[in-house]
Amino acid sequence: MTNKTAEAKVLEGKKVAVFGERDDVAGLAVRNCVTAAGGEVVYETTSCFV
Amino acid sequence: MRNLAEEHGADQLVLVFGLNEPGNLRIMATTFKEGDPGYAGVLGGVALGLPSYHIFELKDEIPADVWEQEMAFKELELEDELIEQICALMREIRER
């Protein structure tokens, strides 16, 4: 499945704050994706809303 | 988040979420863009203007091997309808 946004290159060269969720997508997984896409993670957290 | 926006510049800062519950996403993305809708806490009345995305919206920017390792299973777990709902919600908040 593709969920392409209208905006191009959201992450490349940007500072990124990551908000993960323990039972959904954890912060570390989001961080690894963001970093691989050229973003710099400046804040990361993994919450639990249960 | 206010400190990060001041340190890095709001135009250079992007928020990326991994939580999948639309109600929580709406509150958080709205708060970081327009200020706390309940006018509580440090972001009450403070519109930082920060754009929020869900990681599912950004699939096309992530190298395929990394996506496969980090996200493919999570993507399979979710109903397509929920992913579409999440992506539509995030777009709506960014564009208003």
Backbone of each chain as nested JSON, in Angstrom:
{
  "chains": [
    {"id": "A", "residues": [
      {"number": 1, "name": "MET", "atoms": {"N": [0.844, -1.202, 0.0], "CA": [0.0, 0.0, 0.0], "C": [0.868, 1.236, 0.0]}},
      {"number": 2, "name": "THR", "atoms": {"N": [0.467, 2.229, -0.747], "CA": [1.195, 3.493, -0.797], "C": [0.312, 4.596, -0.266]}},
      {"number": 3, "name": "ASN", "atoms": {"N": [0.862, 5.403, 0.619], "CA": [0.122, 6.538, 1.167], "C": [0.903, 7.804, 0.9]}},
      {"number": 4, "name": "LYS", "atoms": {"N": [1.122, 8.096, -0.341], "CA": [1.968, 9.217, -0.721], "C": [1.289, 10.528, -0.356]}},
      {"number": 5, "name": "THR", "atoms": {"N": [2.055, 11.402, 0.266], "CA": [1.519, 12.715, 0.603], "C": [1.714, 13.651, -0.568]}},
      {"number": 6, "name": "ALA", "atoms": {"N": [0.972, 14.759, -0.558], "CA": [1.108, 15.739, -1.622], "C": [2.485, 16.403, -1.555]}},
      {"number": 7, "name": "GLU", "atoms": {"N": [3.03, 16.519, -0.342], "CA": [4.297, 17.193, -0.173], "C": [5.439, 16.24, -0.517]}},
      {"number": 8, "name": "ALA", "atoms": {"N": [6.475, 16.77, -1.175], "CA": [7.623, 15.938, -1.496], "C": [8.717, 16.172, -0.48]}},
      {"number": 9, "name": "LYS", "atoms": {"N": [9.449, 15.118, -0.161], "CA": [10.614, 15.218, 0.705], "C": [10.335, 15.971, 1.997]}},
      {"number": 10, "name": "VAL", "atoms": {"N": [9.489, 15.401, 2.798], "CA": [9.148, 15.988, 4.094], "C": [10.334, 15.893, 5.055]}},
      {"number": 11, "name": "LEU", "atoms": {"N": [11.059, 14.782, 4.985], "CA": [12.038, 14.487, 6.026], "C": [13.458, 14.955, 5.721]}},
      {"number": 12, "name": "GLU", "atoms": {"N": [13.849, 14.936, 4.47], "CA": [15.245, 15.182, 4.108], "C": [15.726, 16.55, 4.589]}},
      {"number": 13, "name": "GLY", "atoms": {"N": [16.766, 16.542, 5.407], "CA": [17.356, 17.79, 5.873], "C": [16.602, 18.466, 6.997]}},
      {"number": 14, "name": "LYS", "atoms": {"N": [15.54, 17.85, 7.49], "CA": [14.73, 18.473, 8.544], "C": [15.085, 17.925, 9.93]}},
      {"number": 15, "name": "LYS", "atoms": {"N": [14.816, 18.745, 10.937], "CA": [14.871, 18.302, 12.318], "C": [13.528, 17.641, 12.623]}},
      {"number": 16, "name": "VAL", "atoms": {"N": [13.566, 16.515, 13.29], "CA": [12.342, 15.729, 13.459], "C": [12.145, 15.347, 14.927]}},
      {"number": 17, "name": "ALA", "atoms": {"N": [10.935, 15.562, 15.416], "CA": [10.533, 15.08, 16.735], "C": [9.643, 13.86, 16.528]}},
      {"number": 18, "name": "VAL", "atoms": {"N": [9.977, 12.771, 17.199], "CA": [9.309, 11.481, 16.998], "C": [8.466, 11.124, 18.22]}},
      {"number": 19, "name": "PHE", "atoms": {"N": [7.216, 10.779, 17.957], "CA": [6.307, 10.351, 19.025], "C": [5.827, 8.94, 18.708]}},
      {"number": 20, "name": "GLY", "atoms": {"N": [6.461, 7.944, 19.311], "CA": [6.053, 6.569, 19.107], "C": [5.038, 6.14, 20.148]}},
      {"number": 21, "name": "GLU", "atoms": {"N": [4.51, 4.943, 19.939], "CA": [3.57, 4.373, 20.906], "C": [3.955, 2.915, 21.101]}},
      {"number": 22, "name": "ARG", "atoms": {"N": [3.956, 2.468, 22.337], "CA": [4.485, 1.14, 22.648], "C": [3.805, 0.035, 21.851]}},
      {"number": 23, "name": "ASP", "atoms": {"N": [2.481, 0.083, 21.727], "CA": [1.746, -0.997, 21.075], "C": [1.433, -0.724, 19.607]}},
      {"number": 24, "name": "ASP", "atoms": {"N": [1.778, 0.449, 19.132], "CA": [1.571, 0.763, 17.714], "C": [2.934, 0.731, 17.02]}},
      {"number": 25, "name": "VAL", "atoms": {"N": [3.502, 1.882, 16.731], "CA": [4.851, 1.929, 16.172], "C": [5.749, 2.618, 17.194]}},
      {"number": 26, "name": "ALA", "atoms": {"N": [6.726, 1.904, 17.697], "CA": [7.608, 2.449, 18.734], "C": [8.495, 3.556, 18.175]}},
      {"number": 27, "name": "GLY", "atoms": {"N": [8.937, 4.414, 19.074], "CA": [9.771, 5.54, 18.667], "C": [11.026, 5.113, 17.928]}},
      {"number": 28, "name": "LEU", "atoms": {"N": [11.65, 4.028, 18.357], "CA": [12.895, 3.592, 17.717], "C": [12.671, 3.212, 16.255]}},
      {"number": 29, "name": "ALA", "atoms": {"N": [11.558, 2.544, 15.967], "CA": [11.262, 2.167, 14.579], "C": [11.044, 3.412, 13.728]}},
      {"number": 30, "name": "VAL", "atoms": {"N": [10.321, 4.395, 14.279], "CA": [10.099, 5.647, 13.543], "C": [11.434, 6.355, 13.341]}},
      {"number": 31, "name": "ARG", "atoms": {"N": [12.256, 6.384, 14.389], "CA": [13.573, 7.035, 14.286], "C": [14.404, 6.411, 13.164]}},
      {"number": 32, "name": "ASN", "atoms": {"N": [14.435, 5.084, 13.105], "CA": [15.239, 4.424, 12.082], "C": [14.748, 4.767, 10.675]}},
      {"number": 33, "name": "CYS", "atoms": {"N": [13.437, 4.883, 10.518], "CA": [12.879, 5.275, 9.219], "C": [13.251, 6.714, 8.882]}},
      {"number": 34, "name": "VAL", "atoms": {"N": [13.08, 7.602, 9.847], "CA": [13.348, 9.024, 9.621], "C": [14.822, 9.251, 9.269]}},
      {"number": 35, "name": "THR", "atoms": {"N": [15.695, 8.611, 10.024], "CA": [17.138, 8.772, 9.801], "C": [17.525, 8.266, 8.408]}},
      {"number": 36, "name": "ALA", "atoms": {"N": [16.96, 7.115, 8.022], "CA": [17.271, 6.535, 6.712], "C": [16.794, 7.433, 5.577]}},
      {"number": 37, "name": "ALA", "atoms": {"N": [15.78, 8.265, 5.853], "CA": [15.243, 9.161, 4.829], "C": [15.935, 10.523, 4.831]}},
      {"number": 38, "name": "GLY", "atoms": {"N": [16.935, 10.697, 5.7], "CA": [17.69, 11.941, 5.677], "C": [17.261, 12.976, 6.694]}},
      {"number": 39, "name": "GLY", "atoms": {"N": [16.386, 12.612, 7.615], "CA": [15.993, 13.527, 8.678], "C": [16.881, 13.358, 9.897]}},
      {"number": 40, "name": "GLU", "atoms": {"N": [16.946, 14.398, 10.699], "CA": [17.731, 14.339, 11.946], "C": [16.772, 14.34, 13.131]}},
      {"number": 41, "name": "VAL", "atoms": {"N": [16.781, 13.261, 13.883], "CA": [15.881, 13.16, 15.034], "C": [16.461, 13.967, 16.202]}},
      {"number": 42, "name": "VAL", "atoms": {"N": [15.715, 14.977, 16.653], "CA": [16.169, 15.816, 17.757], "C": [15.382, 15.531, 19.033]}},
      {"number": 43, "name": "TYR", "atoms": {"N": [14.34, 14.725, 18.92], "CA": [13.544, 14.34, 20.094], "C": [12.834, 13.041, 19.772]}},
      {"number": 44, "name": "GLU", "atoms": {"N": [12.823, 12.127, 20.74], "CA": [12.133, 10.849, 20.516], "C": [11.52, 10.379, 21.823]}},
      {"number": 45, "name": "THR", "atoms": {"N": [10.295, 9.929, 21.739], "CA": [9.666, 9.338, 22.909], "C": [8.756, 8.201, 22.464]}},
      {"number": 46, "name": "THR", "atoms": {"N": [8.577, 7.24, 23.338], "CA": [7.608, 6.177, 23.111], "C": [6.645, 6.166, 24.288]}},
      {"number": 47, "name": "SER", "atoms": {"N": [5.387, 6.467, 24.005], "CA": [4.379, 6.536, 25.061], "C": [3.569, 5.252, 25.107]}},
      {"number": 48, "name": "CYS", "atoms": {"N": [2.74, 5.148, 26.108], "CA": [1.786, 4.056, 26.193], "C": [0.444, 4.663, 26.583]}},
      {"number": 49, "name": "PHE", "atoms": {"N": [-0.54, 4.593, 25.693], "CA": [-1.835, 5.223, 25.93], "C": [-2.867, 4.249, 26.48]}},
      {"number": 50, "name": "VAL", "atoms": {"N": [-2.434, 2.987, 26.729], "CA": [-3.391, 2.004, 27.242], "C": [-3.727, 2.319, 28.693]}}
    ]},
    {"id": "B", "residues": [
      {"number": 1, "name": "MET", "atoms": {"N": [8.515, 20.911, 23.368], "CA": [8.37, 21.157, 21.938], "C": [8.54, 22.637, 21.625]}},
      {"number": 2, "name": "ARG", "atoms": {"N": [8.078, 23.458, 22.559], "CA": [8.254, 24.893, 22.38], "C": [9.744, 25.24, 22.341]}},
      {"number": 3, "name": "ASN", "atoms": {"N": [10.506, 24.63, 23.227], "CA": [11.949, 24.869, 23.256], "C": [12.624, 24.38, 21.978]}},
      {"number": 4, "name": "LEU", "atoms": {"N": [12.185, 23.216, 21.47], "CA": [12.76, 22.694, 20.228], "C": [12.452, 23.614, 19.058]}},
      {"number": 5, "name": "ALA", "atoms": {"N": [11.227, 24.143, 19.024], "CA": [10.845, 25.049, 17.939], "C": [11.678, 26.331, 17.99]}},
      {"number": 6, "name": "GLU", "atoms": {"N": [11.936, 26.811, 19.197], "CA": [12.747, 28.019, 19.337], "C": [14.212, 27.739, 18.984]}},
      {"number": 7, "name": "GLU", "atoms": {"N": [14.68, 26.553, 19.361], "CA": [16.086, 26.209, 19.121], "C": [16.379, 25.964, 17.641]}},
      {"number": 8, "name": "HIS", "atoms": {"N": [15.485, 25.237, 16.975], "CA": [15.757, 24.82, 15.588], "C": [15.007, 25.64, 14.554]}},
      {"number": 9, "name": "GLY", "atoms": {"N": [14.008, 26.385, 14.991], "CA": [13.176, 27.13, 14.048], "C": [11.961, 26.312, 13.658]}},
      {"number": 10, "name": "ALA", "atoms": {"N": [10.794, 26.877, 13.809], "CA": [9.567, 26.125, 13.534], "C": [9.502, 25.671, 12.081]}},
      {"number": 11, "name": "ASP", "atoms": {"N": [10.14, 26.4, 11.176], "CA": [10.089, 26.02, 9.762], "C": [11.028, 24.864, 9.44]}},
      {"number": 12, "name": "GLN", "atoms": {"N": [11.878, 24.488, 10.385], "CA": [12.804, 23.367, 10.169], "C": [12.407, 22.122, 10.936]}},
      {"number": 13, "name": "LEU", "atoms": {"N": [11.368, 22.235, 11.745], "CA": [10.988, 21.152, 12.641], "C": [9.716, 20.454, 12.152]}},
      {"number": 14, "name": "VAL", "atoms": {"N": [9.765, 19.142, 12.091], "CA": [8.639, 18.315, 11.643], "C": [8.36, 17.283, 12.73]}},
      {"number": 15, "name": "LEU", "atoms": {"N": [7.09, 16.99, 12.971], "CA": [6.723, 15.97, 13.942], "C": [6.271, 14.713, 13.206]}},
      {"number": 16, "name": "VAL", "atoms": {"N": [6.743, 13.567, 13.652], "CA": [6.342, 12.29, 13.041], "C": [5.807, 11.37, 14.133]}},
      {"number": 17, "name": "PHE", "atoms": {"N": [4.589, 10.885, 13.924], "CA": [3.909, 10.059, 14.922], "C": [3.899, 8.58, 14.526]}},
      {"number": 18, "name": "GLY", "atoms": {"N": [3.946, 7.741, 15.558], "CA": [3.8, 6.303, 15.358], "C": [2.59, 5.752, 16.082]}},
      {"number": 19, "name": "LEU", "atoms": {"N": [1.816, 6.629, 16.69], "CA": [0.612, 6.143, 17.38], "C": [-0.563, 6.134, 16.402]}},
      {"number": 20, "name": "ASN", "atoms": {"N": [-1.435, 5.167, 16.583], "CA": [-2.455, 4.898, 15.57], "C": [-3.875, 5.257, 15.993]}},
      {"number": 21, "name": "GLU", "atoms": {"N": [-4.054, 5.813, 17.151], "CA": [-5.405, 6.119, 17.63], "C": [-5.796, 7.521, 17.166]}},
      {"number": 22, "name": "PRO", "atoms": {"N": [-6.793, 7.628, 16.288], "CA": [-7.102, 8.923, 15.677], "C": [-7.419, 10.034, 16.678]}},
      {"number": 23, "name": "GLY", "atoms": {"N": [-8.088, 9.711, 17.777], "CA": [-8.426, 10.749, 18.747], "C": [-7.188, 11.364, 19.369]}},
      {"number": 24, "name": "ASN", "atoms": {"N": [-6.233, 10.527, 19.754], "CA": [-4.982, 11.03, 20.322], "C": [-4.169, 11.801, 19.281]}},
      {"number": 25, "name": "LEU", "atoms": {"N": [-4.147, 11.279, 18.068], "CA": [-3.424, 11.975, 16.997], "C": [-3.997, 13.36, 16.76]}},
      {"number": 26, "name": "ARG", "atoms": {"N": [-5.321, 13.466, 16.745], "CA": [-5.963, 14.751, 16.495], "C": [-5.58, 15.773, 17.567]}},
      {"number": 27, "name": "ILE", "atoms": {"N": [-5.642, 15.35, 18.817], "CA": [-5.325, 16.284, 19.91], "C": [-3.864, 16.721, 19.844]}},
      {"number": 28, "name": "MET", "atoms": {"N": [-2.967, 15.767, 19.628], "CA": [-1.537, 16.11, 19.646], "C": [-1.167, 16.97, 18.447]}},
      {"number": 29, "name": "ALA", "atoms": {"N": [-1.608, 16.58, 17.255], "CA": [-1.254, 17.351, 16.063], "C": [-1.864, 18.75, 16.12]}},
      {"number": 30, "name": "THR", "atoms": {"N": [-3.087, 18.849, 16.617], "CA": [-3.73, 20.158, 16.75], "C": [-2.988, 21.023, 17.762]}},
      {"number": 31, "name": "THR", "atoms": {"N": [-2.606, 20.43, 18.867], "CA": [-1.899, 21.179, 19.912], "C": [-0.583, 21.739, 19.395]}},
      {"number": 32, "name": "PHE", "atoms": {"N": [0.178, 20.936, 18.662], "CA": [1.485, 21.403, 18.194], "C": [1.356, 22.385, 17.03]}},
      {"number": 33, "name": "LYS", "atoms": {"N": [0.208, 22.421, 16.392], "CA": [0.032, 23.407, 15.322], "C": [-0.644, 24.68, 15.835]}},
      {"number": 34, "name": "GLU", "atoms": {"N": [-1.748, 24.491, 16.551], "CA": [-2.601, 25.641, 16.884], "C": [-2.598, 26.001, 18.362]}},
      {"number": 35, "name": "GLY", "atoms": {"N": [-1.955, 25.188, 19.181], "CA": [-2.002, 25.381, 20.623], "C": [-2.988, 24.413, 21.242]}},
      {"number": 36, "name": "ASP", "atoms": {"N": [-2.881, 24.248, 22.537], "CA": [-3.746, 23.31, 23.244], "C": [-5.206, 23.721, 23.119]}},
      {"number": 37, "name": "PRO", "atoms": {"N": [-6.045, 22.86, 22.498], "CA": [-7.457, 23.233, 22.315], "C": [-8.205, 23.392, 23.633]}},
      {"number": 38, "name": "GLY", "atoms": {"N": [-7.663, 22.843, 24.706], "CA": [-8.283, 23.011, 26.026], "C": [-7.728, 24.198, 26.79]}},
      {"number": 39, "name": "TYR", "atoms": {"N": [-6.817, 24.935, 26.153], "CA": [-6.17, 26.097, 26.784], "C": [-5.544, 25.738, 28.129]}},
      {"number": 40, "name": "ALA", "atoms": {"N": [-5.008, 24.515, 28.204], "CA": [-4.348, 24.066, 29.423], "C": [-2.867, 23.83, 29.111]}},
      {"number": 41, "name": "GLY", "atoms": {"N": [-2.052, 23.867, 30.125], "CA": [-0.638, 23.564, 29.941], "C": [0.12, 24.663, 29.232]}},
      {"number": 42, "name": "VAL", "atoms": {"N": [1.395, 24.372, 28.945], "CA": [2.28, 25.417, 28.425], "C": [1.948, 25.816, 26.987]}},
      {"number": 43, "name": "LEU", "atoms": {"N": [1.208, 24.991, 26.256], "CA": [0.867, 25.33, 24.875], "C": [-0.558, 25.87, 24.752]}},
      {"number": 44, "name": "GLY", "atoms": {"N": [-1.187, 26.174, 25.865], "CA": [-2.498, 26.823, 25.804], "C": [-2.363, 28.196, 25.167]}},
      {"number": 45, "name": "GLY", "atoms": {"N": [-3.03, 28.403, 24.038], "CA": [-2.958, 29.698, 23.362], "C": [-1.657, 29.948, 22.621]}},
      {"number": 46, "name": "VAL", "atoms": {"N": [-0.807, 28.93, 22.496], "CA": [0.48, 29.09, 21.808], "C": [0.454, 28.287, 20.506]}},
      {"number": 47, "name": "ALA", "atoms": {"N": [0.396, 28.961, 19.38], "CA": [0.346, 28.287, 18.082], "C": [1.76, 28.182, 17.52]}},
      {"number": 48, "name": "LEU", "atoms": {"N": [2.372, 27.02, 17.659], "CA": [3.73, 26.83, 17.155], "C": [3.747, 26.649, 15.64]}},
      {"number": 49, "name": "GLY", "atoms": {"N": [2.641, 26.217, 15.071], "CA": [2.561, 26.044, 13.621], "C": [3.344, 24.856, 13.093]}},
      {"number": 50, "name": "LEU", "atoms": {"N": [3.59, 23.874, 13.927], "CA": [4.414, 22.731, 13.505], "C": [3.59, 21.726, 12.702]}},
      {"number": 51, "name": "PRO", "atoms": {"N": [4.136, 21.244, 11.584], "CA": [3.422, 20.235, 10.79], "C": [3.627, 18.832, 11.349]}},
      {"number": 52, "name": "SER", "atoms": {"N": [2.546, 18.066, 11.428], "CA": [2.602, 16.7, 11.941], "C": [2.29, 15.699, 10.836]}},
      {"number": 53, "name": "TYR", "atoms": {"N": [3.026, 14.617, 10.831], "CA": [2.816, 13.527, 9.884], "C": [2.752, 12.216, 10.659]}},
      {"number": 54, "name": "HIS", "atoms": {"N": [2.05, 11.248, 10.091], "CA": [2.144, 9.878, 10.595], "C": [3.172, 9.153, 9.73]}},
      {"number": 55, "name": "ILE", "atoms": {"N": [3.895, 8.243, 10.339], "CA": [4.95, 7.539, 9.597], "C": [4.381, 6.825, 8.368]}},
      {"number": 56, "name": "PHE", "atoms": {"N": [3.119, 6.397, 8.426], "CA": [2.53, 5.725, 7.26], "C": [2.414, 6.656, 6.051]}},
      {"number": 57, "name": "GLU", "atoms": {"N": [2.304, 7.951, 6.284], "CA": [2.239, 8.908, 5.168], "C": [3.567, 9.04, 4.444]}},
      {"number": 58, "name": "LEU", "atoms": {"N": [4.639, 8.661, 5.099], "CA": [5.976, 8.957, 4.601], "C": [6.661, 7.735, 3.989]}},
      {"number": 59, "name": "LYS", "atoms": {"N": [5.888, 6.704, 3.726], "CA": [6.453, 5.451, 3.211], "C": [7.325, 5.668, 1.984]}},
      {"number": 60, "name": "ASP", "atoms": {"N": [6.896, 6.542, 1.091], "CA": [7.63, 6.742, -0.152], "C": [9.001, 7.386, 0.056]}},
      {"number": 61, "name": "GLU", "atoms": {"N": [9.235, 7.962, 1.229], "CA": [10.532, 8.582, 1.514], "C": [11.498, 7.636, 2.217]}},
      {"number": 62, "name": "ILE", "atoms": {"N": [10.971, 6.511, 2.688], "CA": [11.802, 5.589, 3.458], "C": [12.387, 4.53, 2.521]}},
      {"number": 63, "name": "PRO", "atoms": {"N": [13.696, 4.287, 2.586], "CA": [14.27, 3.21, 1.753], "C": [13.516, 1.895, 1.986]}},
      {"number": 64, "name": "ALA", "atoms": {"N": [13.274, 1.166, 0.908], "CA": [12.416, -0.017, 0.964], "C": [12.916, -1.051, 1.969]}},
      {"number": 65, "name": "ASP", "atoms": {"N": [14.229, -1.231, 2.056], "CA": [14.739, -2.246, 2.98], "C": [14.505, -1.845, 4.438]}},
      {"number": 66, "name": "VAL", "atoms": {"N": [14.614, -0.555, 4.717], "CA": [14.361, -0.074, 6.074], "C": [12.882, -0.197, 6.403]}},
      {"number": 67, "name": "TRP", "atoms": {"N": [12.025, 0.183, 5.454], "CA": [10.585, 0.052, 5.674], "C": [10.218, -1.4, 5.953]}},
      {"number": 68, "name": "GLU", "atoms": {"N": [10.782, -2.294, 5.168], "CA": [10.481, -3.72, 5.338], "C": [10.873, -4.195, 6.736]}},
      {"number": 69, "name": "GLN", "atoms": {"N": [12.016, -3.741, 7.206], "CA": [12.51, -4.185, 8.506], "C": [11.728, -3.559, 9.655]}},
      {"number": 70, "name": "GLU", "atoms": {"N": [11.422, -2.277, 9.545], "CA": [10.844, -1.549, 10.678], "C": [9.32, -1.476, 10.662]}},
      {"number": 71, "name": "MET", "atoms": {"N": [8.726, -1.457, 9.489], "CA": [7.319, -1.087, 9.385], "C": [6.407, -2.102, 8.73]}},
      {"number": 72, "name": "ALA", "atoms": {"N": [6.956, -3.023, 7.952], "CA": [6.101, -3.884, 7.135], "C": [5.112, -4.678, 7.99]}},
      {"number": 73, "name": "PHE", "atoms": {"N": [5.572, -5.209, 9.107], "CA": [4.683, -6.004, 9.943], "C": [3.599, -5.142, 10.568]}},
      {"number": 74, "name": "LYS", "atoms": {"N": [3.988, -3.955, 11.024], "CA": [3.002, -3.037, 11.612], "C": [1.954, -2.64, 10.581]}},
      {"number": 75, "name": "GLU", "atoms": {"N": [2.389, -2.454, 9.352], "CA": [1.471, -2.085, 8.28], "C": [0.48, -3.217, 8.013]}},
      {"number": 76, "name": "LEU", "atoms": {"N": [0.969, -4.446, 8.047], "CA": [0.097, -5.599, 7.815], "C": [-0.934, -5.763, 8.925]}},
      {"number": 77, "name": "GLU", "atoms": {"N": [-0.556, -5.391, 10.133], "CA": [-1.445, -5.558, 11.29], "C": [-2.684, -4.674, 11.211]}},
      {"number": 78, "name": "LEU", "atoms": {"N": [-2.543, -3.534, 10.548], "CA": [-3.627, -2.546, 10.556], "C": [-4.56, -2.702, 9.37]}},
      {"number": 79, "name": "GLU", "atoms": {"N": [-5.831, -2.417, 9.598], "CA": [-6.8, -2.383, 8.505], "C": [-6.449, -1.235, 7.566]}},
      {"number": 80, "name": "ASP", "atoms": {"N": [-6.612, -1.473, 6.27], "CA": [-6.348, -0.415, 5.297], "C": [-7.193, 0.823, 5.586]}},
      {"number": 81, "name": "GLU", "atoms": {"N": [-8.416, 0.586, 6.055], "CA": [-9.328, 1.71, 6.319], "C": [-8.784, 2.608, 7.425]}},
      {"number": 82, "name": "LEU", "atoms": {"N": [-8.167, 2.0, 8.441], "CA": [-7.615, 2.809, 9.533], "C": [-6.406, 3.612, 9.049]}},
      {"number": 83, "name": "ILE", "atoms": {"N": [-5.571, 2.998, 8.223], "CA": [-4.418, 3.731, 7.68], "C": [-4.9, 4.921, 6.856]}},
      {"number": 84, "name": "GLU", "atoms": {"N": [-5.912, 4.689, 6.016], "CA": [-6.452, 5.792, 5.212], "C": [-7.042, 6.874, 6.11]}},
      {"number": 85, "name": "GLN", "atoms": {"N": [-7.724, 6.468, 7.17], "CA": [-8.319, 7.431, 8.108], "C": [-7.239, 8.273, 8.772]}},
      {"number": 86, "name": "ILE", "atoms": {"N": [-6.176, 7.615, 9.198], "CA": [-5.068, 8.323, 9.849], "C": [-4.438, 9.329, 8.88]}},
      {"number": 87, "name": "CYS", "atoms": {"N": [-4.16, 8.886, 7.667], "CA": [-3.508, 9.774, 6.691], "C": [-4.399, 10.963, 6.351]}},
      {"number": 88, "name": "ALA", "atoms": {"N": [-5.7, 10.721, 6.203], "CA": [-6.638, 11.808, 5.892], "C": [-6.713, 12.798, 7.052]}},
      {"number": 89, "name": "LEU", "atoms": {"N": [-6.725, 12.28, 8.266], "CA": [-6.779, 13.145, 9.448], "C": [-5.554, 14.053, 9.515]}},
      {"number": 90, "name": "MET", "atoms": {"N": [-4.381, 13.481, 9.324], "CA": [-3.161, 14.282, 9.411], "C": [-3.13, 15.348, 8.314]}},
      {"number": 91, "name": "ARG", "atoms": {"N": [-3.537, 14.986, 7.11], "CA": [-3.593, 15.979, 6.014], "C": [-4.54, 17.109, 6.367]}},
      {"number": 92, "name": "GLU", "atoms": {"N": [-5.707, 16.736, 6.904], "CA": [-6.722, 17.745, 7.231], "C": [-6.182, 18.749, 8.249]}},
      {"number": 93, "name": "ILE", "atoms": {"N": [-5.495, 18.267, 9.246], "CA": [-4.961, 19.164, 10.282], "C": [-3.851, 20.043, 9.708]}},
      {"number": 94, "name": "ARG", "atoms": {"N": [-2.996, 19.485, 8.873], "CA": [-1.914, 20.298, 8.281], "C": [-2.452, 21.385, 7.373]}},
      {"number": 95, "name": "GLU", "atoms": {"N": [-3.513, 21.068, 6.64], "CA": [-3.969, 21.969, 5.58], "C": [-4.971, 23.013, 6.037]}},
      {"number": 96, "name": "ARG", "atoms": {"N": [-5.496, 22.907, 7.239], "CA": [-6.506, 23.889, 7.629], "C": [-5.876, 25.197, 8.119]}}
    ]}
  ]
}
